[in-house]
Amino acid sequence: MMKLKPAYLYQLRLVSYGPRFYARRHAIRYLEKLGYLQPTGRERAEDRTLEYAITEAGQQALAAASEQSKPE
């Protein structure tokens, strides 16, 4: 599994607590392209944001990153 930058892991951790609204920034698009996040279909028109949820692949990537960061 690919090693993710800390900024991407931070985004995954936030979404792992529950779906969140985000603007389509680079980090969100990248995680979506990897299959770690998916839009839920909900949109807030006032600030043009979409709701995203973590996928099973995203949960696995987050768990793998947590395992790698544990001291031996």
NORLINQUI-V178041 format. One record per backbone hydrogen bond with DSSP energy under -1.0 kcal/mol. NH is the residue of the N-H (numbers start at 1). CO is the residue of the C=O. E is the energy in kcal/mol with one decimal. If there is no record, write none. Layout:
BEGIN
nh=<NH | NH>
co=<CO | CO>
e=<E | E>
END
This chain:
BEGIN
nh=<9 | 10 | 11 | 12 | 13 | 14 | 15 | 16 | 18 | 20 | 22 | 25 | 29 | 30 | 31 | 32 | 33 | 34 | 36 | 37 | 38 | 40 | 44 | 49 | 50 | 51 | 52 | 53 | 55 | 59 | 60 | 61 | 62 | 63 | 64 | 65 | 66 | 67 | 68 | 69>
co=<5 | 6 | 7 | 8 | 9 | 10 | 11 | 12 | 15 | 52 | 50 | 23 | 25 | 26 | 27 | 28 | 29 | 30 | 31 | 31 | 53 | 51 | 49 | 44 | 22 | 42 | 20 | 38 | 36 | 55 | 56 | 57 | 58 | 59 | 60 | 61 | 62 | 63 | 64 | 65>
e=<-2.1 | -2.4 | -1.7 | -2.2 | -2.6 | -2.2 | -2.1 | -1.8 | -1.4 | -2.0 | -3.1 | -2.3 | -2.5 | -2.7 | -2.3 | -2.1 | -2.4 | -2.0 | -2.6 | -1.1 | -2.4 | -2.7 | -2.5 | -1.5 | -2.7 | -2.3 | -3.2 | -2.6 | -2.3 | -2.2 | -2.2 | -2.3 | -2.2 | -2.2 | -2.5 | -2.2 | -1.9 | -2.1 | -2.0 | -1.4>
END
